[in-house]
């Protein structure tokens, strides 16, 4: 019961922040805070509003006899002035450090002109996990290595991708470690040979799996009755589902995930020019 009781206990913080009516306005709806357990992220379009939101948060925490660990608090900017970090934002007169990267719920957010994710950490963890497997199995048992990699390594690499809109180049860069696995197992760097190996071992290219996860995430998001989630979905969700459906020639845009997989395998053959 501890997580539930804690959520009830700190709910006043979210209520007060929402009543401020400042922060980021998305289609007339105030979106200024996200909270998971004791991890809180505050969003604002200006430093003045950000300081005001922080003051409200600190006041509520003091009322609950809780304090903020300022050593774990950071500020980061996304936009044209992301390099300008001279203005001070304070918590109880203690300045918050500015940073170019923030880790939130296992995702590394980067400062920049546009919202970006740093996946270098996921790649490093993927290679560490893969090397542990290869140190025990070697490269001759390809089917066992691929099965273990699919269960333990790929989830590390694809953590959170379903909720993030990646460009085609970002998908290819993220898929590179997975392709390197096939290069090592089958002793080839030829992209066409790797495509045949992936097809006959029953593994779609990783960029296809990313689209599949994104499609599943957005499809599940539609069924949730939540005003904020529905507003966020309306920004890019419908467009993304339509793009994925068009990319893989889905006749029914509301088709099931298994139908999308079937369409992906057909498109894989076409894209890779496989002579089957």
C-alpha positions in Angstrom: 0.0 0.0 0.0 3.0 2.3 0.4 3.1 3.6 -3.3 -0.7 4.3 -3.2 -0.5 6.1 0.2 2.4 8.2 -1.0 0.6 9.2 -4.1 -2.4 10.4 -2.1 -0.1 12.2 0.3 1.7 14.2 -2.4 -1.3 14.7 -4.6 -1.7 18.3 -3.3 1.5 19.3 -5.0 0.1 18.4 -8.4 -3.2 20.1 -7.6 -1.5 23.3 -6.6 0.8 23.3 -9.6 -2.1 22.7 -11.9 -4.1 25.6 -10.3 -1.2 28.0 -11.1 -2.2 27.9 -14.8 1.3 28.7 -15.9 3.8 26.6 -17.7 3.4 25.0 -21.1 0.0 25.5 -22.7 -0.9 22.7 -25.1 -4.2 23.2 -27.0 -5.6 25.3 -24.1 -4.5 22.7 -21.5 -1.9 23.5 -18.9 0.9 20.9 -18.9 3.5 21.9 -16.4 4.4 18.9 -14.3 4.9 15.1 -14.6 5.4 13.0 -11.5 6.3 9.4 -11.0 6.8 8.3 -7.4 9.2 10.9 -6.0 10.6 11.9 -9.4 9.2 15.3 -10.4 9.8 17.2 -13.7 8.5 20.7 -14.1 7.9 22.3 -17.5 7.7 25.9 -18.3 8.0 28.3 -21.3 9.9 30.9 -19.3 12.3 31.1 -16.4 9.9 33.4 -14.4 7.1 30.9 -14.6 9.5 28.1 -13.8 10.6 29.8 -10.6 7.0 30.4 -9.6 6.2 26.7 -10.1 9.2 25.7 -8.0 8.2 28.1 -5.2 4.7 26.5 -5.2 6.2 23.0 -5.1 8.6 23.9 -2.2 5.8 25.5 -0.2 3.6 22.4 -0.5 6.5 20.1 0.4 7.2 22.2 3.5 3.6 21.9 4.5 3.9 18.1 4.1 7.2 18.2 6.1 9.2 17.1 3.2 12.3 18.7 1.7 13.9 18.9 -1.7 17.4 17.3 -2.3 18.9 20.2 -4.3 22.0 18.2 -5.2 19.7 16.0 -7.4 17.9 18.9 -9.0 18.9 20.3 -12.4 17.7 22.8 -15.0 17.8 22.2 -18.8 16.7 24.3 -21.8 15.2 23.1 -25.1 14.8 25.7 -27.8 16.7 28.4 -29.7 18.4 29.7 -26.5 19.4 26.3 -25.1 23.0 27.4 -24.6 22.0 30.4 -22.5 22.2 29.2 -18.9 23.3 32.3 -16.9 20.0 32.9 -15.2 19.6 31.5 -11.7 16.7 29.3 -10.6 16.7 28.7 -6.9 15.2 26.4 -4.3 15.2 27.9 -0.8 17.9 30.4 -2.0 20.1 27.5 -3.3 20.9 27.9 -7.0 20.0 24.9 -9.2 22.7 23.7 -11.5 22.3 24.0 -15.3 23.1 20.9 -17.3 23.0 19.7 -21.0 21.5 16.3 -20.1 19.0 15.0 -17.5 18.2 11.4 -16.7 14.5 11.0 -16.0 12.9 7.5 -15.5 15.8 5.9 -17.2 15.7 8.2 -20.3 18.5 10.7 -20.9 17.0 14.0 -22.2 19.3 16.4 -24.1 19.4 20.1 -24.3 19.2 21.4 -27.9 17.2 23.2 -30.5 14.6 20.4 -30.5 13.7 17.7 -28.0 16.2 14.8 -28.2 17.1 11.6 -26.4 20.6 10.4 -25.9 20.7 6.6 -26.6 24.4 6.2 -26.2 23.9 4.8 -22.7 21.4 2.2 -24.0 23.9 1.1 -26.7 26.7 0.7 -24.1 24.4 -1.4 -21.9 23.4 -3.4 -24.9 27.0 -4.3 -25.8 27.8 -5.1 -22.1 24.9 -7.5 -22.0 25.7 -9.0 -25.4 29.4 -9.5 -24.4 28.3 -11.3 -21.2 26.2 -13.7 -23.3 28.9 -14.3 -26.0 31.5 -15.0 -23.3 29.4 -18.0 -22.2 28.0 -19.2 -25.5 30.5 -18.2 -28.1 29.4 -17.4 -31.7 28.7 -20.9 -33.0 25.3 -21.3 -31.4 23.6 -18.5 -33.4 20.0 -19.5 -32.5 20.7 -19.6 -28.8 22.6 -16.2 -28.9 19.8 -14.6 -30.9 17.1 -15.9 -28.5 19.0 -14.7 -25.4 19.7 -11.3 -27.1 16.0 -10.9 -28.0 15.1 -11.5 -24.4 17.8 -9.5 -22.6 19.6 -7.2 -24.9 17.0 -5.8 -27.3 14.7 -4.6 -24.4 17.7 -2.5 -23.1 18.2 -1.0 -26.5 14.6 -0.2 -27.1 13.7 1.1 -23.7 11.1 3.9 -24.0 11.2 4.1 -27.9 7.5 3.5 -28.2 6.8 6.9 -26.6 9.4 8.8 -28.6 9.2 10.1 -32.2 12.5 9.1 -33.9 13.6 10.1 -37.3 14.7 7.6 -39.9 18.4 8.3 -39.3 17.9 8.0 -35.5 16.3 4.6 -36.0 19.2 3.4 -38.2 21.8 4.5 -35.7 19.9 2.7 -32.9 19.6 -0.4 -35.1 23.4 -0.4 -35.7 24.3 -2.5 -32.6 21.7 -5.1 -33.5 23.1 -5.4 -37.0 26.6 -5.7 -35.6 25.4 -8.8 -33.8 24.5 -10.5 -37.1 27.8 -9.4 -38.5 29.6 -11.1 -35.7 27.5 -14.3 -35.7 27.6 -14.8 -39.4 31.0 -13.3 -40.2 29.8 -10.8 -42.8 29.5 -7.0 -43.2 27.4 -7.3 -46.4 24.0 -5.6 -45.7 22.2 -7.9 -48.2 23.6 -11.0 -46.5 22.6 -9.6 -43.1 19.1 -9.1 -44.4 18.9 -12.7 -45.5 20.2 -13.9 -42.1 17.6 -11.7 -40.3 14.8 -13.0 -42.5 15.6 -16.7 -42.2 16.2 -16.5 -38.4 12.8 -14.7 -38.0 14.1 -11.3 -36.8 12.8 -8.1 -38.3 15.2 -5.2 -38.7 15.3 -3.2 -35.5 13.8 0.0 -37.2 10.7 -2.1 -38.0 10.5 -3.2 -34.3 10.7 0.4 -33.3 7.7 1.3 -35.5 5.9 -1.7 -34.1 6.4 -0.6 -30.5 5.4 2.9 -31.3 2.2 1.7 -33.0 1.3 -0.5 -30.0 2.0 2.3 -27.6 -0.2 4.8 -29.5 -3.0 2.3 -30.0 -3.1 1.6 -26.3 -2.9 5.3 -25.5 -6.2 5.9 -27.5 -8.1 3.6 -25.2 -7.1 5.4 -22.0 -9.6 7.9 -20.7 -7.3 10.8 -19.7 -7.7 14.4 -20.9 -3.9 15.2 -20.8 -3.0 11.9 -22.6 -5.7 12.5 -25.2 -4.4 16.1 -25.9 -0.8 14.8 -26.2 -1.9 12.1 -28.5 -3.7 14.6 -30.7 -0.4 16.4 -31.4 1.4 13.7 -33.3 -0.3 10.4 -32.4 -2.8 10.2 -35.3 -0.2 11.4 -37.8 2.3 8.8 -36.6 -0.1 5.9 -36.8 -1.1 7.0 -40.3 2.6 7.3 -41.3 3.4 3.8 -40.0 0.3 2.4 -41.7 1.3 4.0 -45.0 4.9 2.9 -44.6 4.0 -0.8 -44.4 1.0 -0.6 -46.8 -1.7 -1.5 -44.2 -5.1 -1.6 -45.8 -6.9 -1.1 -42.5 -5.3 1.7 -40.4 -7.1 0.3 -37.3 -5.7 -3.2 -38.0 -4.3 -5.4 -35.2 -0.7 -5.6 -34.2 -0.4 -9.1 -35.8 -1.6 -7.6 -39.1 1.0 -4.9 -38.9 3.7 -7.6 -38.3 2.5 -9.4 -41.4 2.7 -6.2 -43.5 6.2 -5.6 -42.1 7.5 -8.9 -43.2 6.2 -8.3 -46.7 7.7 -4.8 -46.8 11.0 -6.2 -45.4 11.3 -8.5 -48.5 10.6 -5.5 -50.8 13.0 -3.1 -49.0 15.8 -5.6 -48.9 15.3 -6.9 -52.4 15.4 -10.5 -51.1 15.2 -13.1 -53.9 13.1 -15.7 -52.1 
